[in-house]
Amino acid sequence: MPCLKIYLNHQMVKSFYFLFLILSVAATGNAQEIFSTNTYPLTDFRPPLDIVPPALAGSFGELRSNHFHSGIDFRTNQTTGYPVYATADGYVARLRVQNSGFGLALYINHPNGYTSVYGHLSRFNPKIAQQVKNIQYKNKSYEIDEFPNADLIPVRKGDIIAYSGNTGSSGGPHLHFEIRDTKTEATINPQLLGIQIPDNVPPVIYSMYVYRLNGKPFNEFTPKQYFQVVGGNGKYNLNKVTTIHLNGEVGFGIIATDKHSGNSGLNGVYSIELELDGKKIFTSALERFSFENSKAINSHIDYPAFLNLKRSIQKSFVDPGNPLQIYSSLVNSGRINFNDGNLHDVKYTVTDSKGNKSTMAFKVLADAKAIINTPTQAAGIAFPYNKTNEYNAEDVKVILPKGTLYNDLNFVYKKLPKPQQNAFSSIHQIQNNLTPLHTGFEIWIKADTALTKYQSKALIVNTNRSSQGGYFENGYVKANPRTFGSFFIAIDTIPPNIIPVNIADGKNMAGLSKMSFRISDGLSGIKSFNGYIDGKWILMEFDTKTASLWHSFDERTLPGKHSFELLVTDMKDNVKRYAIDFYR
Ligand SMILES: [Zn+2]
């Protein structure tokens, strides 16, 4: 998963989990439940950088937009170019170059059954860089995803394999590092495998929320109450409140982050435990996860609050369609019924990956008078979370495959008038964006007859005019949006933009190491770019986050006059051409 966190901003409210270390097992009474019983090798791996002491800009499993962070982010003193070392013997099993994502990335398979992954690299070591370039010229593509044979690029522990960078979807210079189970590709907290990060600071708890579930599925209508949390050094309390009066079925949630010793930023916590009257009723602990489940972060957190309040509240009750394997000791999925009139003890324990912990306790009086009802919702159609659901209307069809929803849904659809500009259908309002989806869903929208001559240019957009992709078939445009929202058909007939940065027709480029451009597309997005010098394909490198496209001159371009041609194509096959002569 890419690193979209912006590292310079320490105040960012982030959340999440973590993992354990053998050392911490002795320190915690709940070790058996929180910390893994898996045995991982503790001495096989060395750190991937020589920066001492190591500091993290991002922790394993912490909350990112739409995914759990899949590794740890080592700080690199806000610069690039630090040597990156093979953490153990093995061979380069995968070489990947992407416009976004991990940018330049390298995977090493180790004989102990694990794979180490190094992302956002500025460059590979010269030998590997040459092989990558050969592959790029062979495939005529900047982006590659290559799986070399085991005997091709063997590495020894401590070999320099690459240099740290900021390529791909990176919010600042750092090294993204992962250790995966080679067979399953599940990603595991590297701190479990002996990668040491100094930390004797317990997690921080900021606030607590009570959700009035009232026996209903959690959604944006669930009434919630906010409680400020005060304290420090591992001991937290509700501000000015010792007893909360509650009635009926409720759930709890908290906002917490972790601090490390030294130079690390504000990172995610490892585990959250909730006890009722001394008995555990909810534990979340992120030891490892599968990439296919990563999006369920949106079920783990209060997703409506994340969108509306920009807050990452970690719920302590589990949605029925949540596939994450990070929960244990669940009683009634973490939902609690307060209807016995008695006084109850509730206690949170939040732990970081080193076993440092913080607690917060309060009392709940089950009070029949303390009812808060769920507001009545608009009449809709019942979509069970554990089935495939379909909605058919006159000019729209919606299909939610099984596994799309985390909760039962009261499905609401509305048709709205066609927008004035670039629209070839009515607006179809499908629920709203506050319902998290695990996978995309299928939407078919019937096209106006006016679309006839633009069928190949048609796509579906939402009301922010953001492309959802799609293609025309049998009178409909079909697409797979990843979120609910309001959609209609538009067309893209406008080619991409090419802005030359340092090159012009007839220019002498002799003193310059590269030629640079900015490229963009107004609607459907860039599908491909291809540059040619004297009619021969050349490698052009692209960085999505800055929209920069460049070619570094090499021995292929000798002194003298040359022709250059650049073709940039969008997803609807509109092509922009830029052609000039230059001197070298
Ligand atoms: Zn990362």
Residues whose N, C-alpha, C, O or C-beta is under 5 A from the ligand:
A	BS01	ZN	M1 C3 I72 D73 H176
